[in-house]
Amino acid sequence: MTESPDAAQHGLPGAGLLSAELLLRPGKSANAFEETVQRLLQTIRLGLIAPGEKLPAERELAGMLAVSRDTLRDAIASLTEAGYVVSRRGRYGGTFVVDPVPRGTPVVDANGELRERRSVPASEIEDTLVLRSILEVGAVRQAALCELSAVDRERLWQALDDCSAAAPEEYRRHDSRLHLLIAELVGSPSLVPLVADVRMRVNELLDDIPLLAPNIVHSNAQHEAIVKAILRGHPDAAAAAMAEHIAGSEALLRGFLG
């Protein structure tokens, strides 16, 4: 891949591509436990805290989510039982994301228990795909209209490089991070959780179909076209490239799951 002119000219210290704080935010107090589990699951499944990495300290995490420490402990206990995190004692202890992260995403039922997600009917698949198209094509168009800082431009190139270089088992996580970063660059606090929600839904569908090497090559080329259009400030080209990229995923999902 051709190096970004900004990356070549700016010896920028590596600001993190994405922060877990994007999703570790307060939810609705009426469903504090359920929303805490949801936020933690999204953060883990979308790779904002990578496999093997440590969650923030309990006091800090409870503050980020605006929940009591008891609620947070209950949520972490549920995720521990479901196999998503593990607690370690000692000087370097804490709560860590398991490696590898389990496939499939559970849901929290009315009793606050994690259970396996039911099979998704065709109507819900279509709803997910339509929503993704609306959110992500709109997000990339807006990102291309933004005046990006040198640091943000570098972050975008780095996310693209990470996705292109990812091993097959890591590809979906880096793919999600690139798409979430594009949403973050728009600067709308309300947009990122919406894109995260739809990415979770899409990834659950993608988990049920094979990861095809030719599709990864094609996706990486489309990612590069998207990123270049954003950095050049071409909103129509960025939107067209994202629409084409999404259409490819939709074709595979409809083919395997339809």
C-alpha positions, 0 to 999 in steps of 0.5 A: 500500500502506498504510504500516506503523505501525512504519515510520511511527513509527520513523525506522529506519536502513535495515538491509539486508533480507538479507545474503549471509552467510545463504548464504555459510556453510561446507559439507561439507569433502569436497565443498568445491569443489562446495558453494562453487559451489553457495553462490555460485550460490544467493547470485547467483541469489536476489539476495542479491548483486544484478546488478552488485554486487561479491562480498566480497573473496577473503580475506573470502569464503574465510573466510565459506565456510571454504574455501581461497583456491585452492578459492574461486578455482577456484569463481569461475573456473567461474562466470566461465566460465559467465557469472555473474561477471566480474573487473575490475582496477584500484583499483575492481576485484574480482569482480562479478555480471554484469547481467543474470544468465543464465537457467537454473541449471547444475549441477556434475557428478562432474568438477567441471564446470558443465553445463546442467541436465537437463529435470526429470521430473514426479515431481521437479516434484511433489517440489519443490512439496510440499517448498516447501509444507511449508517455507514454510507452516511458516516463515510460521506460525512467523514470525507467532509470533515477537516481531519487533523494530522493525527486523525489522518495517521490513525486512519492509515494505521487502521487500514494497514492493520486491517490489510496485515491482519491474520484471518482469525484477527481480520474481523476485529480489525475490520470492525475497528476501521469502520468504527474509526470512520464513524468516530472521525465524524465527531458525533457522539451519538453515531458511534454507538449506533454503528457499533450496534449494527456492526455487532449484528453484522458480525454475528451474521458473518460468524455463520459464513466462511471467511473467504480469502478472495473476499478478504483481498477484495475487501482490503482493496475497497477499504483502501479506496474508502480511506483515500476518498476520505483523506482526499475530501471526496464525499461522493467517491467515499460513499460510492466505495462504501456502498460497493463494499457493503454490497459485497458483504450483503451478497455473501450473507444472502447467498449463505444465509438466504 
